[in-house]
Amino acid sequence: MNRPGPPPGDRFDLAGQVAIVTGGGTGIGRATALVLSRYGATVVLASRRVGDLERVAAEVGEGGGTAVVMETDVSDPSACAALIDDTVAQLGGLDILVNNAGGSRSRTDGEWPADDWDRMIDVNLRSVWLLSRAAAPVMAKRGGGAIVNVASAAALTPRPMHAPYGVAKAGVIHLTSILAAEFGTAGVRVNCVAPGLVKSEGFERAMRGIGRDPDAQGDRVLVGRPGDTEEIAYPILFLVSRAASYVHGETLYVGGGPRYWSPQ
């Protein structure tokens, strides 16, 4: 199948580049993998749920792209290192890293056991540091690269019952600026996307779990509706591409309106 792709010389063209997308089996990760592949990247899909990854890899293949599945627990330091090493061994290098893996639970602050708190920090924040510090030297050897970290609107506004998630995602935003300062001279750009309300599988499950209609949450967003996952994937495409070659150390809020807006 012929992949449509961008025209030659297009700053969004990712042909010949290798991209890792963590949490690549569902939601924003799936959409990002499909979009990056559509623009020419070979995509490495990483998460613990291999079945989901294989389904996305099949979608990539149906679109004329190439995807590799690597089972990875991003909370495990050795697994993070192995993901980078195996990518280089199989594909010859690494140009793009999208730190998307993460997750949240709803509990009151007083109900968070220490082990659960630590797990949330490990998955949502520590993994970004572990993968980025392993990836940056590899990218530098190829002349540079791009890292995009996926934070959340929960980092910018207080959300009761999501304390460790909000804290971790706020850490991702600050860590992005630190990594940008550390890796920038090596040609590795580091930026962040902070999604607002997005209609992913996780969002739909959470809404139904508390008896709410996922499609009826538009009053929480200035544009009157939740976003879809591709509306996050395309800003990520921008940040990893040459179109954003002068964008470094920034956090882009993608949430359908001003980040502190709320209905009256």
N, C-alpha and C positions, 0 to 999 in steps of 0.2 A: 504494500500500500504506500502510495506517495504521501508524505507528510506535507501539508500546506506550508506551514512555517512562515517566518518573516522574509521579506525580500533581502537579497545580498546587501551587506553593509548596514543593515538595520541595527541600531544600537540595542535593540532588545534580543538580537540573535544570540542564542546560547549554543550554537552548533559546536561540537567538539569538547564541550565542557561536561564535567562530572559533578553532580549535585546530590548531596545527602539530604533527605527530608526525614526527620524523626517524627514519630507519631504519624507515619505516612499512610496508615490503613483506613483512616476515617476522617470526616470533618474537614477542617482547614488543611490538614496534612495531605489528605487525598486530593483535594482541589489543587493545592500547590504543586504536587507531583505531576498531575495531569497538565497543568499550565506550563510548567518548566519543560516538560517533555515536548509539548506542542511547539515550543520555541527552540527545540533542538538539543536540550540537555539529555545526557544519559542519567537516569535517576536511580539512586539507591534508596530503597524504602526500608525504614528501620522502626521496629517496635517489638513488643512482646507477643502480639497476636499475629501469628504467621498467616492464618487463614485470611484475615483482612488484607494483609499485604499482598498475598497472591492474587486476590480479586482485583486490587488496584493495578498490579503488574500486568494482568490480563487486559485491563482497560487501556493501559499505556500501549501495549502491543497492538491492540485493535486500532489505535490511532496512528500506528506507524512508528512509534517510539520504542525505546529500550529501557527496561527497568530491571533492577536486581534486588532480590529480597534478602535482607539480613536480619535475623531474629536478634533483638537487642533489648536488654533492660537498662535504660539510661540511668537508673539509680545505682548501678553497679560500676564502679570505676574501671575495673578490668574489662567489662563489656564495652564501655565507651572507647577505651584505647583500642580494643580489638576491632571495633567498627571502622575506625580510621585506618588502621593497618590493613584490614581485609579489603577495604575499598581501594587502597593504593595497590595492593597486590593483584587484585582482579582487574582493575580498570586503568592502572598506570598513573593515577594522581587524583587530586581533588581541587575543585575550583569554587564550589558553593556549598555552604552548610546552612540549613534552615533548622534552627533549634525550636521545633514546634511541640515536641512531646510534653505532656503535662496532664493535670487533672485536678478536680476539686471535689470536696464533700461539704455537706451542710451540717454544722453542729454549733451549738452555743459555745462560747469561749471556755466555759467551765467544764465542758465535756470532752475537751481534746486531750486524750492520753499522749504522753510524751512521745511514744513510738509513732503514733499517727502524725503528730506534728512534724517529727523528723522526716518521715516518709514524704510528706507533702513538700518540704523544703528540698529534699534530695531530688525528687522527680522534676519539680518546677524550676529550681534555681541552681542547685549544685551541678546538675547535668549540663547546663549551659556552659559553666566554667570548665568542666572536665572535657567536653567535646571541643570547645573553642580552643583551649590551650593545646590540644592534640592536633587540631586541624590547621591552625595558623602556620606552623613551620612547614607543613606539607604544601600549603598554598604558596607560601613565600618562595619555595624552590621552583615553582612554575611561573614566578613573576608577579604573584598576587592572587587575590581572590575576594570573595564576599561572604560575610556571615550575617544572617538576619535572625534575630531572636524574637520569638512571639511572646509578648507579655499579655496584658489584659486591661480593660477599663477598671477592673477590680483593684488595680494598682494605684488608680488615680482618685477613686471615690470609696468611702468606707462601705463595706458590705457586711452586715451582721451575719454571723454563723459561718463565715468563710475566712476567718482570721489568718491561718497559715498560708492559704492560697494568695490572698491579697498581699501579705508580707513578702512572699516569694516572688510574686510578679513585680512588685515595687523594686525588689532586689535585682530582677532581670533588667529593668530600665537603667538603674544605676550601674550595674555591671557592664551594660552595653557601652556606656561612656568610658568606663575604665579600660575595657578591652580595645576600644577604638584608639585610646591614647597609647596603649602598649603595642598594638599590632600595626598601627597606621604607617609607621616608617618602613615596614616590610611590605607595603603594598596591599595589605589586607584591610578592606573596609568592613566596619561593623556597624550595623544599624538595627533598629527595633521597630516592630509593628505592635500596637496595642489595640486589639479588636474590641469593639463594643458588643452589643447584643447581636449574636450571629446564630442563625437557624441551622445548627449542626445536629448530628445525631445525639450528642450529649445534652445539648440544650433541650431538644424535644423530649428526651427521657426525663430530664429534671422537671420540666413543666408538667408533663403528664403525671409524674410522681407526686406532685402537690396539687393535682386536680385543676391545672390551668391549661388553656388552649394555646399551644405554641404560636399559632397564627394571630392570636388576639393580644399580642404584647406591644403593638405599635404605639400605644400612648406613652410608652417609656422611651421613645426615640423621636427626635425632632422631625425626621423625614416621614414618620408615621408607620414604620414597619421594621422588623428585624432584617439584618443583612443576610445574604447567602454566602456560602463559603468561597465562591469564586471572587466575591467582592473584597475578600482579604487576600486571596491568592495573587490577584493582579498587582496590588501594591507591593507584594513580596517580589514578584517578577521585576517590577521597576527597580527595587532596591538592590537586587543581585545583578542587574544588567548594567551595561555601559551607559545606559540612559541616566543612571544615577552616579556616574563616575566622580562627581564632586560632592556627593552626599556622604557624610561620615560622622558617626557618633550621634545620630539623630533618632528620636522616637516619633513615629508617625501614628497618631490616633486615627483609627478608622472605625467610626461608630455612628455614622448617620446624623451627626450634629455636634455642637459644642460639648466637650467632655463633661462639663459640670451642669448641663441642662437637665431639668426635671420638670414634669408637668405641674401646673399650678393646681 
